[in-house]
Amino acid sequence: MRRLHDTGRSGWWWLVTVIPVAGIVWIIVLFALPGDQGTSQYGADPKEGVA
C-alpha cells in the first residue's frame, strides 16, 4: 500500500491484481513508477531531505 500511496493512488488499486496476468503486470508497472514529490494526503515524502 505504501508504494501506491507514494504514487498518489489509494490502496484500493491493489484489487486490480484479481484480474489474471494483466492485473499483476499493471500493479508491477504502478510499483515501478516514480513517487510524487512533496507531502501528500498520506504523509511526508520519504525522500525529502535526501540529497
C-alpha positions in Angstrom: 0.0 0.0 0.0 2.8 2.4 0.8 4.1 2.3 -2.7 0.7 3.0 -4.1 0.3 5.9 -1.7 3.7 7.3 -2.9 2.4 7.5 -6.4 -0.8 9.3 -5.3 -3.1 6.2 -5.5 -5.2 4.7 -2.9 -4.8 1.2 -1.6 -7.9 0.1 -3.5 -5.7 -0.1 -6.6 -4.4 -3.4 -5.1 -7.7 -5.0 -6.2 -6.5 -4.8 -9.8 -4.5 -7.9 -9.0 -7.6 -10.1 -9.1 -7.5 -9.7 -12.9 -5.4 -12.7 -14.1 -2.0 -11.8 -15.6 -2.9 -8.3 -16.7 -3.7 -7.1 -13.2 -0.4 -8.4 -11.8 1.5 -6.8 -14.7 -0.3 -3.5 -14.1 0.5 -3.4 -10.4 4.1 -4.1 -11.1 4.1 -1.1 -13.5 2.5 1.1 -10.8 5.2 0.0 -8.4 7.9 0.9 -10.8 6.6 4.5 -11.4 8.4 7.3 -9.5 6.6 8.6 -6.5 5.1 12.1 -6.2 7.4 14.7 -4.8 6.5 16.6 -1.6 3.9 15.9 1.1 0.7 14.1 0.1 -2.5 13.3 1.9 -0.8 10.1 3.0 2.2 11.8 4.7 5.6 13.3 4.1 7.8 12.4 1.2 10.2 9.7 2.4 12.9 11.1 0.1 12.7 14.7 1.4 16.0 15.7 2.9 18.0 13.1 1.0 20.3 14.9 -1.4 
